[in-house]
Amino acid sequence: MAECGRKALSVLEAARSRYESLQISDDVFGESGDDSSDNPFYSTSGDSNSDNCCMEAGDDQRAGETGNCQSGGPPGSVSKIQAEEDGWSDTLQDITVAPYNETYGPTQRMPATATCMDFFQLFVPDNAIQNMVTQTNMYAKKYQERFGSDEGWRNVTAAEMKAFLGFVTSTSVHRCESVLSIWSSGFFSNRSIALKMSQVRFEKILKYFHIVAFRSSHGSHGLYKIQPFLDSLQQSFGCSTFRPSQTQVLHEPLIDEDPVFINTCTERELRKRRKRKFSLWVRQCTSTGFICQIYVHLKEGQGPDGLATLKNKPQLHSMVAKQLCQNLSGRNSIIFTGPSITSLNLYQEFEKQEIYCCGLLSTRKSDCTGLPQCMLVNPESPQQRGQSRSMMRGNTSLISWYNKGHFRFLTNAYSPTKEGVIIKRKSGEIPCPLAVEAFAAHLSYICKYDDKYSKYFIFHKPNKTWQQVFWLTISIAINNAYILYKMSDAYHVKRYSRAQFGERLVRELLDLDDCSPTQ
């Protein structure tokens, strides 16, 4: 037993040593249990599946991919003869990505005395809150002019608006489905903060709450009620507060319903809930988890950029990727993408802008236009675990790698001639191309981030789409604020966990005298 323990420890030490060059940082939340200091790709907890959360997804595609191959390959793929004419070759060569000269991290140094509110207001400053106050009062006035006066209403103030944000944000700390539970006598009641505002007053503000009170002649798309706030948030997520590392990922973060709620609620409650009418895409730093840019796509109706008119999913996802990467030109960034975004045409377009990519390829979900069919067909002969084959066109490599299933990768960021290794607790070292190693490590970190990120959603679930987007982006802003806090001198004064940070922020928004989080 002791020898097995020493062997497992040596495998983990080898993993940590090897991945230092990939800039995978420690878990920013520091709450993942016994293995919180490890790279999540090499989790040591028995119940964790983070080491295969990204890579095992390809196994589910094998049956569909085999069917496609028997019929001549996926749409857009080309024969071997055509591929050779297009420049695809079995001859492999080294490629070099220009060095990344920027240092990732916060762009401004926060003092050791900075509060949780100070970090939050890097993204939601006082002028944004004052705008909420103005627009809410304007909407209340217009509403009452049309439908009759509301005797219980009085204009909201900035202090009340902060308290309103604090009450709703508290649902992310205490995991209560309804914010009104704060004033109840049930399990989720919270008398310590309920005294700050009456339930009646809170419901009045909730009724009239608005970011944009009236539709303008220039803004008629579905997100017009929140677009100014999104624009402000985008700017603050950018280089004004944080510089991302060279490696970033484009993906849809986990924003599904809380699994505890889904398992405990009745069928009637489930039927009441409306299906989400938007999708959220992000560009995220793989070294810290900081979300650098967001893109909201409405599934119905017209968006601000016309993407809602695109019905072809690969085309839509390609346009989303361009929107998310529009500020990366000339920076030599390396972008990791999932199957829905990965495509040869997009990668070639990005390479011209000095943006390099590495992505998982699926014959069912990806745009396979211009890719050789011979690389997308599963060979009939049995494959050994870790076996791979590659073809190149210019600086772009198409890699087929076997690990209990065929996985395909497209990249112009890593040389196909360079070997890597994936280290697992039970299987030991599995050889693979360096592109596969990098993809697995970085995407697994993001999977681990998502597992924790979903725990701190604001649980308040309004019916209106713009309000759903608003509270979701507020959740992202709070998570980003915590990342900046952990990278600042303030963290060394009081080492708050993510839960404690959220609780303290709530109390600061409510302007309570005792702002210390409960232990």
Secondary structure as a PSIPRED ss2 file (coil, helix, strand):
# PSIPRED VFORMAT (PSIPRED V4.0)

   1 M C   1.000  0.000  0.000
   2 A H   0.000  1.000  0.000
   3 E H   0.000  1.000  0.000
   4 C H   0.000  1.000  0.000
   5 G H   0.000  1.000  0.000
   6 R H   0.000  1.000  0.000
   7 K H   0.000  1.000  0.000
   8 A H   0.000  1.000  0.000
   9 L H   0.000  1.000  0.000
  10 S H   0.000  1.000  0.000
  11 V H   0.000  1.000  0.000
  12 L H   0.000  1.000  0.000
  13 E H   0.000  1.000  0.000
  14 A H   0.000  1.000  0.000
  15 A H   0.000  1.000  0.000
  16 R H   0.000  1.000  0.000
  17 S H   0.000  1.000  0.000
  18 R H   0.000  1.000  0.000
  19 Y H   0.000  1.000  0.000
  20 E H   0.000  1.000  0.000
  21 S H   0.000  1.000  0.000
  22 L H   0.000  1.000  0.000
  23 Q C   1.000  0.000  0.000
  24 I C   1.000  0.000  0.000
  25 S C   1.000  0.000  0.000
  26 D C   1.000  0.000  0.000
  27 D C   1.000  0.000  0.000
  28 V C   1.000  0.000  0.000
  29 F C   1.000  0.000  0.000
  30 G C   1.000  0.000  0.000
  31 E C   1.000  0.000  0.000
  32 S C   1.000  0.000  0.000
  33 G H   0.000  1.000  0.000
  34 D H   0.000  1.000  0.000
  35 D H   0.000  1.000  0.000
  36 S C   1.000  0.000  0.000
  37 S C   1.000  0.000  0.000
  38 D C   1.000  0.000  0.000
  39 N C   1.000  0.000  0.000
  40 P H   0.000  1.000  0.000
  41 F H   0.000  1.000  0.000
  42 Y H   0.000  1.000  0.000
  43 S C   1.000  0.000  0.000
  44 T C   1.000  0.000  0.000
  45 S C   1.000  0.000  0.000
  46 G C   1.000  0.000  0.000
  47 D C   1.000  0.000  0.000
  48 S C   1.000  0.000  0.000
  49 N C   1.000  0.000  0.000
  50 S C   1.000  0.000  0.000
  51 D C   1.000  0.000  0.000
  52 N C   1.000  0.000  0.000
  53 C C   1.000  0.000  0.000
  54 C C   1.000  0.000  0.000
  55 M H   0.000  1.000  0.000
  56 E H   0.000  1.000  0.000
  57 A H   0.000  1.000  0.000
  58 G H   0.000  1.000  0.000
  59 D H   0.000  1.000  0.000
  60 D H   0.000  1.000  0.000
  61 Q H   0.000  1.000  0.000
  62 R H   0.000  1.000  0.000
  63 A H   0.000  1.000  0.000
  64 G H   0.000  1.000  0.000
  65 E H   0.000  1.000  0.000
  66 T H   0.000  1.000  0.000
  67 G H   0.000  1.000  0.000
  68 N H   0.000  1.000  0.000
  69 C H   0.000  1.000  0.000
  70 Q H   0.000  1.000  0.000
  71 S C   1.000  0.000  0.000
  72 G C   1.000  0.000  0.000
  73 G C   1.000  0.000  0.000
  74 P C   1.000  0.000  0.000
  75 P C   1.000  0.000  0.000
  76 G C   1.000  0.000  0.000
  77 S C   1.000  0.000  0.000
  78 V E   0.000  0.000  1.000
  79 S C   1.000  0.000  0.000
  80 K H   0.000  1.000  0.000
  81 I H   0.000  1.000  0.000
  82 Q H   0.000  1.000  0.000
  83 A H   0.000  1.000  0.000
  84 E H   0.000  1.000  0.000
  85 E H   0.000  1.000  0.000
  86 D H   0.000  1.000  0.000
  87 G C   1.000  0.000  0.000
  88 W C   1.000  0.000  0.000
  89 S E   0.000  0.000  1.000
  90 D C   1.000  0.000  0.000
  91 T C   1.000  0.000  0.000
  92 L C   1.000  0.000  0.000
  93 Q C   1.000  0.000  0.000
  94 D C   1.000  0.000  0.000
  95 I C   1.000  0.000  0.000
  96 T C   1.000  0.000  0.000
  97 V C   1.000  0.000  0.000
  98 A C   1.000  0.000  0.000
  99 P C   1.000  0.000  0.000
 100 Y C   1.000  0.000  0.000
 101 N C   1.000  0.000  0.000
 102 E C   1.000  0.000  0.000
 103 T C   1.000  0.000  0.000
 104 Y C   1.000  0.000  0.000
 105 G E   0.000  0.000  1.000
 106 P E   0.000  0.000  1.000
 107 T C   1.000  0.000  0.000
 108 Q C   1.000  0.000  0.000
 109 R C   1.000  0.000  0.000
 110 M C   1.000  0.000  0.000
 111 P C   1.000  0.000  0.000
 112 A C   1.000  0.000  0.000
 113 T C   1.000  0.000  0.000
 114 A C   1.000  0.000  0.000
 115 T C   1.000  0.000  0.000
 116 C H   0.000  1.000  0.000
 117 M H   0.000  1.000  0.000
 118 D H   0.000  1.000  0.000
 119 F H   0.000  1.000  0.000
 120 F H   0.000  1.000  0.000
 121 Q C   1.000  0.000  0.000
 122 L C   1.000  0.000  0.000
 123 F C   1.000  0.000  0.000
 124 V C   1.000  0.000  0.000
 125 P C   1.000  0.000  0.000
 126 D H   0.000  1.000  0.000
 127 N H   0.000  1.000  0.000
 128 A H   0.000  1.000  0.000
 129 I H   0.000  1.000  0.000
 130 Q H   0.000  1.000  0.000
 131 N H   0.000  1.000  0.000
 132 M H   0.000  1.000  0.000
 133 V H   0.000  1.000  0.000
 134 T H   0.000  1.000  0.000
 135 Q H   0.000  1.000  0.000
 136 T H   0.000  1.000  0.000
 137 N H   0.000  1.000  0.000
 138 M H   0.000  1.000  0.000
 139 Y H   0.000  1.000  0.000
 140 A H   0.000  1.000  0.000
 141 K H   0.000  1.000  0.000
 142 K H   0.000  1.000  0.000
 143 Y H   0.000  1.000  0.000
 144 Q H   0.000  1.000  0.000
 145 E H   0.000  1.000  0.000
 146 R H   0.000  1.000  0.000
 147 F H   0.000  1.000  0.000
 148 G C   1.000  0.000  0.000
 149 S C   1.000  0.000  0.000
 150 D C   1.000  0.000  0.000
 151 E C   1.000  0.000  0.000
 152 G C   1.000  0.000  0.000
 153 W C   1.000  0.000  0.000
 154 R C   1.000  0.000  0.000
 155 N C   1.000  0.000  0.000
 156 V C   1.000  0.000  0.000
 157 T C   1.000  0.000  0.000
 158 A H   0.000  1.000  0.000
 159 A H   0.000  1.000  0.000
 160 E H   0.000  1.000  0.000
 161 M H   0.000  1.000  0.000
 162 K H   0.000  1.000  0.000
 163 A H   0.000  1.000  0.000
 164 F H   0.000  1.000  0.000
 165 L H   0.000  1.000  0.000
 166 G H   0.000  1.000  0.000
 167 F H   0.000  1.000  0.000
 168 V H   0.000  1.000  0.000
 169 T H   0.000  1.000  0.000
 170 S H   0.000  1.000  0.000
 171 T H   0.000  1.000  0.000
 172 S H   0.000  1.000  0.000
 173 V H   0.000  1.000  0.000
 174 H H   0.000  1.000  0.000
 175 R C   1.000  0.000  0.000
 176 C C   1.000  0.000  0.000
 177 E C   1.000  0.000  0.000
 178 S C   1.000  0.000  0.000
 179 V H   0.000  1.000  0.000
 180 L H   0.000  1.000  0.000
 181 S H   0.000  1.000  0.000
 182 I H   0.000  1.000  0.000
 183 W H   0.000  1.000  0.000
 184 S C   1.000  0.000  0.000
 185 S C   1.000  0.000  0.000
 186 G C   1.000  0.000  0.000
 187 F C   1.000  0.000  0.000
 188 F C   1.000  0.000  0.000
 189 S C   1.000  0.000  0.000
 190 N C   1.000  0.000  0.000
 191 R H   0.000  1.000  0.000
 192 S H   0.000  1.000  0.000
 193 I H   0.000  1.000  0.000
 194 A H   0.000  1.000  0.000
 195 L C   1.000  0.000  0.000
 196 K C   1.000  0.000  0.000
 197 M C   1.000  0.000  0.000
 198 S C   1.000  0.000  0.000
 199 Q H   0.000  1.000  0.000
 200 V H   0.000  1.000  0.000
 201 R H   0.000  1.000  0.000
 202 F H   0.000  1.000  0.000
 203 E H   0.000  1.000  0.000
 204 K H   0.000  1.000  0.000
 205 I H   0.000  1.000  0.000
 206 L H   0.000  1.000  0.000
 207 K H   0.000  1.000  0.000
 208 Y H   0.000  1.000  0.000
 209 F C   1.000  0.000  0.000
 210 H C   1.000  0.000  0.000
 211 I C   1.000  0.000  0.000
 212 V C   1.000  0.000  0.000
 213 A C   1.000  0.000  0.000
 214 F C   1.000  0.000  0.000
 215 R C   1.000  0.000  0.000
 216 S E   0.000  0.000  1.000
 217 S C   1.000  0.000  0.000
 218 H C   1.000  0.000  0.000
 219 G E   0.000  0.000  1.000
 220 S C   1.000  0.000  0.000
 221 H C   1.000  0.000  0.000
 222 G C   1.000  0.000  0.000
 223 L C   1.000  0.000  0.000
 224 Y C   1.000  0.000  0.000
 225 K C   1.000  0.000  0.000
 226 I C   1.000  0.000  0.000
 227 Q H   0.000  1.000  0.000
 228 P H   0.000  1.000  0.000
 229 F H   0.000  1.000  0.000
 230 L H   0.000  1.000  0.000
 231 D H   0.000  1.000  0.000
 232 S H   0.000  1.000  0.000
 233 L H   0.000  1.000  0.000
 234 Q H   0.000  1.000  0.000
 235 Q H   0.000  1.000  0.000
 236 S H   0.000  1.000  0.000
 237 F H   0.000  1.000  0.000
 238 G C   1.000  0.000  0.000
 239 C C   1.000  0.000  0.000
 240 S C   1.000  0.000  0.000
 241 T C   1.000  0.000  0.000
 242 F E   0.000  0.000  1.000
 243 R E   0.000  0.000  1.000
 244 P C   1.000  0.000  0.000
 245 S C   1.000  0.000  0.000
 246 Q C   1.000  0.000  0.000
 247 T E   0.000  0.000  1.000
 248 Q E   0.000  0.000  1.000
 249 V E   0.000  0.000  1.000
 250 L E   0.000  0.000  1.000
 251 H E   0.000  0.000  1.000
 252 E C   1.000  0.000  0.000
 253 P C   1.000  0.000  0.000
 254 L C   1.000  0.000  0.000
 255 I C   1.000  0.000  0.000
 256 D C   1.000  0.000  0.000
 257 E C   1.000  0.000  0.000
 258 D C   1.000  0.000  0.000
 259 P H   0.000  1.000  0.000
 260 V H   0.000  1.000  0.000
 261 F H   0.000  1.000  0.000
 262 I H   0.000  1.000  0.000
 263 N H   0.000  1.000  0.000
 264 T H   0.000  1.000  0.000
 265 C C   1.000  0.000  0.000
 266 T C   1.000  0.000  0.000
 267 E H   0.000  1.000  0.000
 268 R H   0.000  1.000  0.000
 269 E H   0.000  1.000  0.000
 270 L H   0.000  1.000  0.000
 271 R H   0.000  1.000  0.000
 272 K H   0.000  1.000  0.000
 273 R C   1.000  0.000  0.000
 274 R C   1.000  0.000  0.000
 275 K C   1.000  0.000  0.000
 276 R C   1.000  0.000  0.000
 277 K C   1.000  0.000  0.000
 278 F E   0.000  0.000  1.000
 279 S E   0.000  0.000  1.000
 280 L E   0.000  0.000  1.000
 281 W E   0.000  0.000  1.000
 282 V E   0.000  0.000  1.000
 283 R E   0.000  0.000  1.000
 284 Q E   0.000  0.000  1.000
 285 C E   0.000  0.000  1.000
 286 T C   1.000  0.000  0.000
 287 S C   1.000  0.000  0.000
 288 T C   1.000  0.000  0.000
 289 G C   1.000  0.000  0.000
 290 F C   1.000  0.000  0.000
 291 I E   0.000  0.000  1.000
 292 C E   0.000  0.000  1.000
 293 Q E   0.000  0.000  1.000
 294 I E   0.000  0.000  1.000
 295 Y E   0.000  0.000  1.000
 296 V E   0.000  0.000  1.000
 297 H E   0.000  0.000  1.000
 298 L E   0.000  0.000  1.000
 299 K C   1.000  0.000  0.000
 300 E C   1.000  0.000  0.000
 301 G C   1.000  0.000  0.000
 302 Q C   1.000  0.000  0.000
 303 G C   1.000  0.000  0.000
 304 P C   1.000  0.000  0.000
 305 D C   1.000  0.000  0.000
 306 G C   1.000  0.000  0.000
 307 L H   0.000  1.000  0.000
 308 A H   0.000  1.000  0.000
 309 T H   0.000  1.000  0.000
 310 L C   1.000  0.000  0.000
 311 K C   1.000  0.000  0.000
 312 N C   1.000  0.000  0.000
 313 K H   0.000  1.000  0.000
 314 P H   0.000  1.000  0.000
 315 Q H   0.000  1.000  0.000
 316 L H   0.000  1.000  0.000
 317 H H   0.000  1.000  0.000
 318 S H   0.000  1.000  0.000
 319 M H   0.000  1.000  0.000
 320 V H   0.000  1.000  0.000
 321 A H   0.000  1.000  0.000
 322 K H   0.000  1.000  0.000
 323 Q H   0.000  1.000  0.000
 324 L H   0.000  1.000  0.000
 325 C C   1.000  0.000  0.000
 326 Q C   1.000  0.000  0.000
 327 N C   1.000  0.000  0.000
 328 L C   1.000  0.000  0.000
 329 S C   1.000  0.000  0.000
 330 G C   1.000  0.000  0.000
 331 R C   1.000  0.000  0.000
 332 N C   1.000  0.000  0.000
 333 S E   0.000  0.000  1.000
 334 I E   0.000  0.000  1.000
 335 I E   0.000  0.000  1.000
 336 F E   0.000  0.000  1.000
 337 T E   0.000  0.000  1.000
 338 G C   1.000  0.000  0.000
 339 P C   1.000  0.000  0.000
 340 S C   1.000  0.000  0.000
 341 I C   1.000  0.000  0.000
 342 T C   1.000  0.000  0.000
 343 S E   0.000  0.000  1.000
 344 L H   0.000  1.000  0.000
 345 N H   0.000  1.000  0.000
 346 L H   0.000  1.000  0.000
 347 Y H   0.000  1.000  0.000
 348 Q H   0.000  1.000  0.000
 349 E H   0.000  1.000  0.000
 350 F H   0.000  1.000  0.000
 351 E H   0.000  1.000  0.000
 352 K H   0.000  1.000  0.000
 353 Q C   1.000  0.000  0.000
 354 E C   1.000  0.000  0.000
 355 I E   0.000  0.000  1.000
 356 Y E   0.000  0.000  1.000
 357 C E   0.000  0.000  1.000
 358 C E   0.000  0.000  1.000
 359 G E   0.000  0.000  1.000
 360 L E   0.000  0.000  1.000
 361 L E   0.000  0.000  1.000
 362 S C   1.000  0.000  0.000
 363 T C   1.000  0.000  0.000
 364 R C   1.000  0.000  0.000
 365 K C   1.000  0.000  0.000
 366 S C   1.000  0.000  0.000
 367 D E   0.000  0.000  1.000
 368 C C   1.000  0.000  0.000
 369 T C   1.000  0.000  0.000
 370 G C   1.000  0.000  0.000
 371 L C   1.000  0.000  0.000
 372 P E   0.000  0.000  1.000
 373 Q H   0.000  1.000  0.000
 374 C H   0.000  1.000  0.000
 375 M H   0.000  1.000  0.000
 376 L H   0.000  1.000  0.000
 377 V C   1.000  0.000  0.000
 378 N C   1.000  0.000  0.000
 379 P C   1.000  0.000  0.000
 380 E C   1.000  0.000  0.000
 381 S C   1.000  0.000  0.000
 382 P C   1.000  0.000  0.000
 383 Q C   1.000  0.000  0.000
 384 Q C   1.000  0.000  0.000
 385 R C   1.000  0.000  0.000
 386 G C   1.000  0.000  0.000
 387 Q C   1.000  0.000  0.000
 388 S E   0.000  0.000  1.000
 389 R E   0.000  0.000  1.000
 390 S E   0.000  0.000  1.000
 391 M E   0.000  0.000  1.000
 392 M E   0.000  0.000  1.000
 393 R E   0.000  0.000  1.000
 394 G C   1.000  0.000  0.000
 395 N C   1.000  0.000  0.000
 396 T E   0.000  0.000  1.000
 397 S E   0.000  0.000  1.000
 398 L E   0.000  0.000  1.000
 399 I E   0.000  0.000  1.000
 400 S E   0.000  0.000  1.000
 401 W E   0.000  0.000  1.000
 402 Y E   0.000  0.000  1.000
 403 N C   1.000  0.000  0.000
 404 K C   1.000  0.000  0.000
 405 G C   1.000  0.000  0.000
 406 H E   0.000  0.000  1.000
 407 F E   0.000  0.000  1.000
 408 R E   0.000  0.000  1.000
 409 F E   0.000  0.000  1.000
 410 L E   0.000  0.000  1.000
 411 T E   0.000  0.000  1.000
 412 N C   1.000  0.000  0.000
 413 A C   1.000  0.000  0.000
 414 Y C   1.000  0.000  0.000
 415 S C   1.000  0.000  0.000
 416 P C   1.000  0.000  0.000
 417 T C   1.000  0.000  0.000
 418 K C   1.000  0.000  0.000
 419 E E   0.000  0.000  1.000
 420 G E   0.000  0.000  1.000
 421 V E   0.000  0.000  1.000
 422 I E   0.000  0.000  1.000
 423 I E   0.000  0.000  1.000
 424 K E   0.000  0.000  1.000
 425 R C   1.000  0.000  0.000
 426 K C   1.000  0.000  0.000
 427 S C   1.000  0.000  0.000
 428 G E   0.000  0.000  1.000
 429 E E   0.000  0.000  1.000
 430 I E   0.000  0.000  1.000
 431 P E   0.000  0.000  1.000
 432 C E   0.000  0.000  1.000
 433 P E   0.000  0.000  1.000
 434 L H   0.000  1.000  0.000
 435 A H   0.000  1.000  0.000
 436 V H   0.000  1.000  0.000
 437 E H   0.000  1.000  0.000
 438 A H   0.000  1.000  0.000
 439 F H   0.000  1.000  0.000
 440 A H   0.000  1.000  0.000
 441 A H   0.000  1.000  0.000
 442 H H   0.000  1.000  0.000
 443 L H   0.000  1.000  0.000
 444 S H   0.000  1.000  0.000
 445 Y H   0.000  1.000  0.000
 446 I H   0.000  1.000  0.000
 447 C H   0.000  1.000  0.000
 448 K H   0.000  1.000  0.000
 449 Y H   0.000  1.000  0.000
 450 D H   0.000  1.000  0.000
 451 D H   0.000  1.000  0.000
 452 K H   0.000  1.000  0.000
 453 Y H   0.000  1.000  0.000
 454 S H   0.000  1.000  0.000
 455 K H   0.000  1.000  0.000
 456 Y H   0.000  1.000  0.000
 457 F C   1.000  0.000  0.000
 458 I C   1.000  0.000  0.000
 459 F C   1.000  0.000  0.000
 460 H C   1.000  0.000  0.000
 461 K C   1.000  0.000  0.000
 462 P C   1.000  0.000  0.000
 463 N C   1.000  0.000  0.000
 464 K C   1.000  0.000  0.000
 465 T H   0.000  1.000  0.000
 466 W H   0.000  1.000  0.000
 467 Q H   0.000  1.000  0.000
 468 Q H   0.000  1.000  0.000
 469 V H   0.000  1.000  0.000
 470 F H   0.000  1.000  0.000
 471 W H   0.000  1.000  0.000
 472 L H   0.000  1.000  0.000
 473 T H   0.000  1.000  0.000
 474 I H   0.000  1.000  0.000
 475 S H   0.000  1.000  0.000
 476 I H   0.000  1.000  0.000
 477 A H   0.000  1.000  0.000
 478 I H   0.000  1.000  0.000
 479 N H   0.000  1.000  0.000
 480 N H   0.000  1.000  0.000
 481 A H   0.000  1.000  0.000
 482 Y H   0.000  1.000  0.000
 483 I H   0.000  1.000  0.000
 484 L H   0.000  1.000  0.000
 485 Y H   0.000  1.000  0.000
 486 K H   0.000  1.000  0.000
 487 M C   1.000  0.000  0.000
 488 S C   1.000  0.000  0.000
 489 D C   1.000  0.000  0.000
 490 A H   0.000  1.000  0.000
 491 Y H   0.000  1.000  0.000
 492 H H   0.000  1.000  0.000
 493 V H   0.000  1.000  0.000
 494 K C   1.000  0.000  0.000
 495 R C   1.000  0.000  0.000
 496 Y C   1.000  0.000  0.000
 497 S C   1.000  0.000  0.000
 498 R H   0.000  1.000  0.000
 499 A H   0.000  1.000  0.000
 500 Q H   0.000  1.000  0.000
 501 F H   0.000  1.000  0.000
 502 G H   0.000  1.000  0.000
 503 E H   0.000  1.000  0.000
 504 R H   0.000  1.000  0.000
 505 L H   0.000  1.000  0.000
 506 V H   0.000  1.000  0.000
 507 R H   0.000  1.000  0.000
 508 E H   0.000  1.000  0.000
 509 L H   0.000  1.000  0.000
 510 L C   1.000  0.000  0.000
 511 D C   1.000  0.000  0.000
 512 L C   1.000  0.000  0.000
 513 D C   1.000  0.000  0.000
 514 D C   1.000  0.000  0.000
 515 C C   1.000  0.000  0.000
 516 S C   1.000  0.000  0.000
 517 P C   1.000  0.000  0.000
 518 T C   1.000  0.000  0.000
 519 Q C   1.000  0.000  0.000
